[in-house]
């Protein structure tokens, strides 16, 4: 649910940066929609993340022919916009209406005409006709309502899938209920034969963090893959590894971060 270029932001889930009056999420609502809406509404300077696409997503997608893409927890839309500007029919879903409204404005400003967004409960969205509507190119407004031709029932009955399904830093603090593994397994079902599932995760706390939040454990890429329980008869694992990148810490100095990357291709 985050943008990787903004991990030095003081308001970052699970990172507990030292800037600001108290850590990200402390004293906030615990219901998922209320939590993330609070985060986006109260973001400094009117945005939560940097507006730049996540590094791993750009590295993977740069070598792919454009197709259809779905980004889970798209936030303010940077990954979706990056893909759309490179010819993808790219769609994003996020639980926060404020995040999606910002994503739509950013896409319009960037001229990303093929970017589509939907706001709503992610579990409901990925199992509903609304994601199907995105896959076939219908718009979705900030309330998550599809617009365009055709009916939701017709879309629901169609065989809809995406060439790329991504989830970048799809986490929440332990105080917020997120059925993460279940959602990622459902998302994998939306990958078309020959398509890719890309999951990029925080693999360790940031060097400036105050420690790991109570009740939370960072998964290794191998543990992430095991949790997904992908059928080896249907999937080829192209990457399951740690990648390190340099960012700026809250004081502006260089700092390394470890990301877990799982990249799986669905067999034809």
C-alpha positions in Angstrom: 0.0 0.0 0.0 3.0 2.2 -0.2 5.3 3.8 -2.6 8.9 2.6 -2.3 10.4 6.0 -2.9 8.7 7.4 0.1 9.9 5.1 2.9 11.7 7.9 4.6 8.4 9.7 5.1 7.7 10.0 8.8 4.2 8.5 8.4 5.1 5.1 7.0 3.3 1.9 8.1 5.6 -0.5 10.0 8.6 1.8 9.7 8.1 4.0 12.7 10.3 6.9 11.4 11.4 9.3 14.2 10.1 12.6 12.6 6.8 14.0 13.7 4.9 13.9 17.0 4.4 10.1 17.2 4.7 7.0 15.0 2.6 6.3 12.0 -0.8 4.8 13.1 -0.4 5.4 16.8 -3.9 6.3 18.2 -5.5 6.0 14.8 -8.7 4.0 13.9 -8.2 0.3 13.6 -10.9 -0.5 11.0 -9.0 -0.8 7.7 -11.0 1.7 5.6 -11.0 4.3 8.4 -7.3 3.8 9.1 -6.2 4.3 5.5 -8.6 7.1 4.9 -7.2 8.8 8.1 -3.7 8.3 6.7 -4.4 9.9 3.4 -6.6 12.7 4.6 -4.0 13.8 7.2 -0.9 13.3 4.9 1.6 16.1 4.9 1.5 18.4 1.9 -1.7 16.7 0.6 -0.1 13.4 -0.4 1.1 10.3 1.4 3.8 9.1 -1.1 6.3 10.5 -3.5 4.5 10.1 -6.7 7.2 7.9 -8.2 6.7 4.3 -9.2 8.1 1.5 -7.1 11.5 0.4 -8.3 10.9 -3.3 -8.5 7.7 -2.8 -10.5 9.6 -0.6 -13.0 12.4 -3.1 -13.3 10.1 -6.0 -14.0 7.6 -4.2 -16.3 10.3 -2.5 -18.4 11.1 -5.7 -20.1 7.4 -6.7 -20.8 5.2 -6.1 -23.7 2.3 -3.8 -22.6 -0.9 -5.6 -21.7 -3.4 -5.4 -18.8 -2.3 -4.8 -15.3 -3.9 -4.7 -11.8 -2.2 -3.1 -8.8 -3.5 -4.0 -5.3 -3.4 -1.2 -2.7 -2.5 1.3 -5.4 -2.5 4.3 -3.1 -2.1 7.5 -5.0 -1.6 5.6 -8.3 2.1 6.0 -9.1 2.6 2.4 -10.3 -0.6 2.4 -12.4 0.3 5.8 -14.0 3.8 4.6 -14.8 2.4 1.5 -16.5 -0.3 3.4 -18.4 2.2 5.9 -19.8 4.0 3.0 -21.3 1.1 1.5 -23.1 -0.5 -0.7 -20.4 -4.2 -0.8 -19.7 -3.5 -0.4 -16.0 -5.9 -0.5 -13.2 -5.6 0.1 -9.5 -7.7 -0.7 -6.4 -7.4 0.9 -3.0 -9.6 1.0 0.1 -9.2 4.7 0.5 -11.5 7.0 -1.6 -9.1 9.9 -0.9 -6.2 8.0 -2.3 -8.1 6.9 -5.4 -9.4 10.5 -6.0 -5.7 11.7 -5.9 -4.7 8.9 -8.2 -7.4 9.9 -10.7 -6.3 13.5 -10.6 -2.6 12.5 -11.0 -3.5 10.3 -14.0 -5.4 13.1 -15.7 -2.5 15.5 -15.1 0.0 13.1 -16.5 -2.1 12.2 -19.5 -2.4 8.6 -18.5 -5.6 7.9 -20.4 -5.6 4.1 -19.9 -5.2 4.3 -16.1 -8.3 3.1 -14.2 -9.0 3.2 -10.5 -11.5 1.8 -8.1 -12.1 2.6 -4.4 -13.5 0.0 -2.1 -12.9 -3.1 0.0 -10.1 -5.0 -1.8 -11.5 -8.4 -1.0 -14.9 -7.4 -2.4 -13.4 -5.7 -5.4 -11.2 -8.5 -6.7 -14.1 -11.0 -6.5 -16.6 -8.7 -8.1 -17.6 -7.3 -11.4 -16.0 -4.0 -10.7 -12.5 -5.4 -11.2 -13.8 -7.1 -14.3 -15.0 -3.7 -15.5 -11.5 -2.4 -15.1 -9.9 -5.2 -17.0 -12.1 -4.5 -20.0 -11.5 -0.8 -19.9 -14.4 0.7 -18.1 -13.8 3.6 -15.8 -14.4 3.6 -12.1 -15.1 6.7 -10.1 -13.9 7.5 -6.6 -16.8 5.7 -5.0 -15.9 2.5 -6.9 -18.8 2.7 -9.3 -18.1 1.5 -12.8 -19.1 3.8 -15.7 -19.3 3.1 -19.4 -21.2 0.6 -21.6 -22.3 -2.8 -20.6 -23.6 -4.2 -17.3 -21.8 -5.5 -14.3 -23.5 -8.8 -14.7 -22.1 -9.2 -18.2 -18.6 -8.3 -17.1 -18.9 -10.7 -14.2 -19.7 -13.5 -16.5 -16.8 -12.8 -18.8 -13.4 -14.6 -18.5 -11.4 -11.6 -17.2 -7.8 -11.8 -16.3 -4.7 -9.6 -16.2 -1.2 -10.0 -17.8 0.4 -8.5 -14.6 -1.0 -8.4 -11.1 1.2 -6.5 -8.6 1.2 -5.7 -4.9 3.9 -3.4 -3.7 4.5 -3.1 0.1 1.0 -4.4 0.7 1.2 -4.3 4.5 -0.7 -2.7 7.4 0.3 -2.2 11.1 -0.6 -5.2 13.4 -3.5 -3.1 14.9 -5.3 -3.1 11.5 -6.8 -6.4 10.3 -5.6 -7.2 6.9 -6.2 -10.7 5.5 -3.1 -10.2 3.4 -2.4 -13.8 2.4 -6.0 -14.5 1.4 -6.1 -11.3 -0.7 -2.9 -12.2 -2.5 -4.1 -15.7 -3.2 -7.3 -14.3 -4.7 -5.3 -11.8 -6.7 -3.2 -14.7 -8.1 -6.3 -16.2 -9.6 -6.7 -13.0 -11.7 -3.5 -13.6 -13.6 -4.0 -14.8 -17.1 -2.1 -17.9 -18.4 1.4 -16.6 -19.4 1.0 -13.6 -17.1 2.9 -12.5 -14.0 2.2 -12.1 -10.3 4.6 -9.7 -8.6 4.8 -9.2 -4.9 7.3 -6.7 -3.4 7.4 -6.6 0.4 9.3 -5.1 3.3 11.7 -7.8 4.4 13.2 -6.1 7.4 12.8 -2.9 9.4 14.4 0.3 8.2 17.8 1.1 9.9 16.2 4.1 11.6 13.2 2.2 12.9 12.5 1.9 16.6 12.2 -1.9 16.2 9.6 -4.3 14.9 6.0 -3.4 16.0 4.6 -5.9 18.6 2.7 -8.7 16.9 4.3 -8.2 13.5 6.9 -10.3 11.7 8.6 -9.6 8.4 8.4 -12.6 6.0 11.4 -13.7 4.0 10.7 -14.1 0.2 10.7 -17.9 0.7 8.1 -17.6 3.5 6.1 -15.3 1.3 6.1 -17.8 -1.5 5.1 -20.6 0.9 2.2 -18.6 2.2 0.9 -18.0 -1.3 0.7 -21.8 -1.8 0.9 -21.5 -5.6 0.3 -24.8 -7.4 3.7 -25.7 -9.0 1.8 -27.4 -11.8 0.3 -24.0 -12.7 3.2 -21.6 -11.8 6.8 -21.1 -12.6 8.8 -19.1 -10.0 11.0 -16.5 -11.8 12.3 -14.8 -8.7 12.2 -15.4 -5.0 14.9 -13.2 -3.5 16.0 -10.2 -1.4 16.9 -7.0 -3.2 18.6 -4.0 -1.5 18.1 -0.4 -2.5 19.3 2.9 -1.2 16.9 5.6 0.2 17.3 8.7 2.3 16.7 8.3 6.0 14.6 10.9 7.9 17.7 13.0 8.4 18.5 13.0 4.7 21.4 10.5 4.8 21.7 7.3 2.7 20.3 4.1 4.1 19.8 0.6 2.7 16.5 -1.2 2.7 15.8 -4.8 2.1 12.9 -5.8 -0.1 11.5 -9.3 -0.6 10.5 -10.0 -4.2 8.4 -12.9 -5.5 7.8 -13.0 -9.2 5.7 -15.9 -10.5 4.5 -16.7 -14.0 1.3 -18.6 -14.6 1.9 -21.5 -17.1 0.1 -21.3 -20.4 
